[in-house]
Amino acid sequence: MNLYVTGNDIYASILLLRGSPPAKTLVLVEGPSDSACLASHIDNSLTETISCFGARNLDAAMALVDSFMVPGVIAIRDSDWFGILDAPSNSPNVVLTDLYDLDASIMLSSEIGNRLCRVFGEQSAIDRHCSKLNESSPIKIAILMAAEVGLLRLVTARHNLGLALRDFPIHEVVDSSSGLISRERMVALAIQRSSEATCTIEEVIGYMTAETVEANVRVCSGHDLAAALSVLIHRDWGGSKVVRSLILQAARSALSCAELWGLGFYSLVSDWERSTGWAVWSCRPPSVSVA
């Protein structure tokens, strides 16, 4: 992440690109990994993708785009806590991902997540583990683990707990008997890693227990899912040690046109194309056009 880039800088880039022929659709995304993931599905002859180096910069730039009615600019943004802690975006030019972020949307809104489990793990070991935990598919086990961390992220944001959860080490809080995350151990480690935290383990667990948002796919981030899969593949599924970044890269590379068509944000971008006349996708279902 570039700490020196601001939303005003992104907006200045938008104005420069908008003033330079030929007029292309400008697609804002949060970071370079999002841009790389969507690159093969976006018509690069008609579009220019801009990485904003964070959601805050994207939001600030799009507020200026909307205020000054700059044409042909759309943002594809992570949903984060919109609709849970934050009001949904009311910008006609901002499209939110199906789930918490782009990576979670890719892995959980298609069969890509389950395919990754079987690519990196051994089928017999996966079947035994699913049977032991009474789960129908391996990705559901990863969801159970990632959702625990996601729920902790949610209550941290809702109650301003000051817990440092970036790159949380899921492998350190797995209970040896259940094979899943120990909530108490997770919270204790989160507090230990957070110099500004003043909450107790009991307080945090109480917040998590009382949370009205169910710990499910909606609270899973792509990074936590990849971290959970990394643990499961090596510890339970008979695979080699696979780092989180490789799992994320594999998921993004596996996104086909057909699977992209099934994602909600693809349809929302297509609706924007039809309403504005600007083009984004190169990847289109048969006999579908912008006009």
Helices and strands as residue ranges (DSSP letters): H 7-18, E 25-29, H 32-38, G 39-41, E 47-51, H 55-67, E 73-77, E 94-96, H 102-108, H 112-120, H 123-133, H 138-159, G 170-172, H 183-192, H 201-210, G 217-219, H 222-235, H 244-253, H 257-261, H 264-276
